[in-house]
Amino acid sequence: MSQSEVEQGRRPLRRDARESRDKLIAAAQSEFAARGVDASLEKIARDAGVSIGTLYRHFPARLDLLMAALRPRLQEFVDGANEVLAMDDPWTALVAYLEHLFGMQVGDRGFSDFLSRRFTDNAETERMHDEMCDQIEGVLTRAQDAGAARPDIVLADIVNLIWATGRIIDATGTTAPDAWRRNLHLMLDAYRAERAHPIAEPPMTSEQLYDAMVHLRDAR
């Protein structure tokens, strides 16, 4: 029995079924990374050398396949984030966290899409999003409490930056793959406490942010 089967309480698969499932996950990882979370399931099945019916037997919903494909990347992100969060200097930790977050968007549209949207009908995606939001708020609040980051930045401002960075990566990936770093550090200069000045437009509320991330999912 594989580790994922143990964790999810499933009966062990026959060898041929396990091989089909592994091929589907590998094909999905490649296709989601290249095309995003709306990638063709039919193409994933073809690339794995199985029928679309076999895909649905293993993964009844798109999100089931997406999470199986993204799980290693999400764990890689969490592990790296935990290392960053242990840094002593609050501002350095905030910068390193955002560099880690956006760096993992590069070359992986599926991961980038996952960061940008909310999938309300899947408990695992909601849990992962909540965990990442807690991390962002934690590292941001720490920098604010230290007087390094301006006090009016909220989670929604960071998610806006996630959306913007994703578009920059899409636009420049083949011509200037590190262009996102310049934009990030320009924004980080604006985030410094000593650069703060009053802004007339208030930040989005938590409810507005959540609705916007759901809308991005539904609009595709």
N, C-alpha and C positions, 0 to 999 in steps of 0.2 A: 504494500500500500504506500502511495506517495505521501509526502508531507502535507500537500494541499488536500488530499483526500482525508487524512487524519483530522486536519483542522476543521474541515467542513462536514465531517461526520458521514461521508459517502462510503458506500461499499466499494471495495477495490475493483478497478476496471480490468477486463481481460487484456492481455498483452496487445492484441491488435487494436482494441478500442483505445488503450492508453497511447499507442503510437499515433493514432489518428488525432487524438486530442492534442498531443504534443505538437504535431505538425500544424494543426489549426492555430495554436497559440503562437508558434513561430511565424507563420504567415501573417497573422493578425498584428503582431508586433511590428513587422516590416511595413505593412500597409497602413496601419494607423499612424505610424511615425511619418510616413510620406504624405498621406492624404488627410489625416485628421480623424476625429472620432466618427465622422459620417462616411468613412470609406466603404466601398462596396463589399458586402458580405459574400456576394456571389464570386467576386474576384478572389477573396480570401480563401473560399472553399476550393476554387480552381487551383490556386497556388499551392494549397495543401494537398492537392490530388484526391480530394474527396467530394462527395455530392453536397449540395446545399442542405439536403435532408439530414445528412450526417452532422453537419455543422449545428443545425437546430436541435438535434438529439443531445449533443454535448452542451450546447449553449442556447437555451430556449429564447433568450432575449439578447439584443445587441449589447446591453450593459454587462451581461454575464461574461461575454467574450472580451469586452473592453477591459473589465477589471482583471480578468485572468491575464490579459496581455500587459497591462500597466503595472501589475502588482510588483514585479522586480524593480521597475523604475521608481515607483512610489516609495518602496523601502529604501532604495539608494538615496532618494531625496531626504527622507526622514533621518537616515543615519548621518548624512552630511550636515543636515540642519542641527542635529543634536550636538555635533562637534563645534559648530559655530556658536551655538547658544552658550557653550561653556567658556567662551572667551571672556577675559577680565574686563576689557575696555568696552563700554556700552556702544559707543559710536562705531568702533571697529567691528563689533559683532553685528550691528545693523547693516553696515556696508557689506560685510562678508555674507550675511544671510541673503541679501538681495542679489548679490553676484551669483551665489549658488543657485538660487531660485531661477533666475533668468538664464543662467548658463545651461540649465537642464532643459529649457525650452528650445535651445538651438538644436536643429536637426530632428526634432521630435514634435510634430504638429499634434499628435495625439495627446501627449503630456501637456502641451500648451493649451489645447482645447479643454482638457480636463480642468486646468487651473482657472480657465475663464468662465466656466459655466457651472450651473447647479443641476444635478439630476435627482429631482425630488422623489422619484419612485424607487430609489435604491438606497437601502440603509447604509451599505458599506461606503458608497461615494459620499453620502452626507457625513458620515463619521470622519472620513479622511479630510473633507473640506473643513469641518469644524476643527479638527486637530491643526491643520495648517493655519487657519485663521487665528486660533489661539496662539500659535507660535509667532505669527506676525505681530499680533497685538502685544505679546510679551516682550519681544525684542525692541519694538518701537517704544513701548512705555518705559522700558529701562533706559533707553537713550534720552527720552524726554525727562525722566526723573533726574538724570545726571546733568541736565541743562545743555545737552549736546544737540538735540533735535527740537525743532520748533514745536510748541505745545499744542497747536491746532491741527496737526496731522492725525488722521483717523484711518481705520482699516480701509475704508472706501477709496482713499487717496492711493493706497498701495495697490489695490485691485485695479484702479484706473491705470496705474503704471504697468501692471501685468498685461492689460489689454493693449496698451500702446506698444509695449515691447514686443508682444507677439506679432503685431502688424509690421513693426520695423524688421524683425527677423525674417518674416515672409518676404518683405520687399527687397532686402539686401543680402539674403543668405548666400546667393551665388556670386555676388559682385564685391561685397564688403561685409564678410561674415561677422566682424567684430564691431560693426557700427552701433549696435545696441549698447555697447559699453560706454561710448561717448554720451549717448542720451541719458543713460542711467546716472553717470557722474555729474552731468549738468543738472539733473533733477536732485541729486543728493546735495549739491551746493545750495539749491533752493530750500532743501529740508533743514539746513543748519539753523540753529536757534538765532545766531547773530544776523542772519539774513531775513528774519521774519518781519513782515509788515502786514497790516490788516487786509483781509480779503473780503470783499463784499458778498461774494457767493458762498453760502454755507456748504459744508460737505453733505454728501448723500447720507441719509439715515441708514441704519442697519436694514430696515424693511425695504427701502428703495434699492439698496445694493443687492439684496437677495433676489428681489423681483427682476432686476436687470440681468442677473446671471441666469435666472430661469428663462427669461425672454431670449437670451442668446441661444439657449438650447432649442427652444420652440421655434425660433425664426429660421432654423436650418432646414 
